[in-house]
Amino acid sequence: MTTESLYSITGTLGGGFFGSFLIGYFIKKIIKILMFVLGGIFALLMYLQSQGMINVEVNTDKIQSSAEALVNTIAANTNNVFPSDGSPSIVGTNLGIPLTGSIALGFMLGVNRRG
């Protein structure tokens, strides 16, 4: 193994780790902000309903039909991920275990970072 190939491997692993760490940290912060906003909206709706200012009704039939449509769409598109005719797909690409492992580790540490 030459030093050029060693530098290439460490650069790829380090870049994948660092990039995915930043993406994981960013996603964690965005989710925290969205949960804060949604919690405030739900608390406001509950308060307004308890005061009798609004009436919140849940249409379970519409929720069920929307969920069924979503499941059917996902089930129909699953066949595109695993084609039976042998054509290339994203599943067949080889990113390499070290690169994929460093990206997964960086993302996990970014999401689990305290702060």
N, C-alpha and C positions, 0 to 999 in steps of 0.2 A: 504494500500500500504506500503510495507516494504522498508527499506532503500536500500536493495540490488536491488530490482526491480527499484527503483528510479535512482540508479546509472547506471543501465543497460540502462534505457530509455534515460537518459541524455547523456551517452556515445555514444549511437547509433545516436541520433539526432546531437550531436556535431561533431562526426566523419563524418557523412554524409555531414553536412554543410561545414566543413573545407575542406574535400576532394573535393567536387564539386566546392567550391570557388577557389581552386588551379587549378582545371581543366579548369574552365571558364576563369581565368586569363591567363593561358597558351595558350588556344585557341585564345584569343584576341590578344596576342603578336604574335603568329604564323601568324594569318590572316593579321596583320599590316605589317609584314615582306614580306609576299607573295604579298600583294597589292603594296608595294614599288617596288619589283622586277618586277612584271608584268607591272606596270606603266612605269618603265624605259625601258622595252623591247618594249612596244607600242610606247613610245616617240621616241626611236631609229628607229623603223620601219617607223614611220611617217616622220622623218627627212630624212632618206635614200630614201624614196619614193619621197619626195619633191625635192630632189637633182637629181632625175632620176637614181640613182644607182641601185635600185631594183624596181620591179613591183609587187605589192601585189594585187592579184585577189581573189575574194570571190566566191567559188563554192556553190551557194545557194541550188542546187539540192542535193549535198552531205550532207550539213548541215541538210536539211529537212529529208533525208532518215535516218541519224543518230539519229535525234530527234525522229522520228517515231519508230525506233527500240528500243530506250530507253523507250519510253512511253509504247510500247507493252510488253517489259520485266517487267516493273513495274506492269502493269495491270495483267500479267500472274502470278506474284509472290504474288499479293495481296490476292489471294485465300488461300495461305498457312498461312497467318496471322490469318484469321478468318475461321477455318475449319468448315464445315457444319455437319460433322459426330459426333461431340461432343467430339472429342479427345482433350486433354489438349494442350493449347498453351500459349505463353507468355502473351497474353491478360488476361488469367484467373488467373495469379499469383497475390498474394496479398502481396504487399510490405508494406502496411500500410500507411495511410494518413500522420501521423507525419513524418515518414522517408522520404517519397516522397516529402512532402512539404519542409522539411529542405534541401534536396538535390536541389530542384528547386530554392529555395531562395538563397542558396550558389552559384549555377551556375550563376544565374541572377546577383548577386552582383559582382561576379568575372569578368564577361564579362563587366559590366557597370562601373567597378572601373576606376577612372582616373589615368593616368600615363603610 
